[in-house]
Amino acid sequence: MSLAGQVVVLVTGRNKGIERDTCFALAKEGADIVIAARQESESRETLDKLKSMGIKCCPLHKRKQQ
């Protein structure tokens, strides 16, 4: 089943374990990925890997309090 150009997936959590595996499994099917995490450092490695695979992906992080 190809998800290319049809689906944007929002994955939440620390992006380790099952969250990370979910990102890669859906990306391999062609889904674009949005990763939501409290801190950028929690998702940076996964985002970098997805981008290196040519997958459209972006982070969604909690804003810092001012």
C-alpha positions in Angstrom: 0.0 0.0 0.0 1.5 3.3 -1.0 0.8 6.4 1.1 2.9 8.7 -1.1 1.3 12.1 -1.4 -1.9 11.0 0.5 -1.1 10.9 4.2 0.6 13.2 6.7 1.2 11.3 10.0 1.6 13.0 13.4 3.8 10.8 15.7 4.0 11.9 19.4 6.3 10.9 22.2 10.0 10.8 22.8 10.7 9.2 19.4 12.5 6.2 20.8 11.3 2.6 20.5 7.8 2.2 19.1 7.4 5.8 18.1 10.6 5.8 16.1 9.8 2.4 14.5 6.3 3.8 13.6 7.9 6.8 11.9 10.2 4.6 9.7 7.5 2.1 8.9 5.1 4.7 7.7 7.8 6.7 5.9 8.8 3.6 4.0 5.2 3.5 2.7 5.5 7.1 1.5 3.8 9.0 4.3 5.0 12.5 5.2 5.9 12.7 8.9 5.3 15.3 11.6 7.1 14.5 14.9 5.7 16.1 18.1 7.9 16.1 21.1 8.4 18.4 24.2 12.0 19.1 23.3 13.7 19.3 20.0 16.5 17.1 21.3 14.0 14.2 21.7 13.3 14.1 17.9 16.4 15.5 16.3 18.1 12.1 15.5 14.9 10.6 14.0 14.2 13.7 11.9 17.8 13.8 10.6 17.6 10.1 9.6 14.2 10.6 7.9 15.5 13.6 5.9 18.6 11.6 4.9 16.2 9.0 3.4 14.5 11.7 1.4 11.3 11.7 3.5 9.3 14.9 4.0 9.3 15.5 7.7 9.1 18.3 10.2 9.2 18.8 14.0 6.5 20.2 16.2 7.9 21.2 19.6 6.5 22.9 22.7 7.4 26.6 22.8 9.8 27.8 25.5 8.1 29.9 28.1 9.3 33.6 28.0 
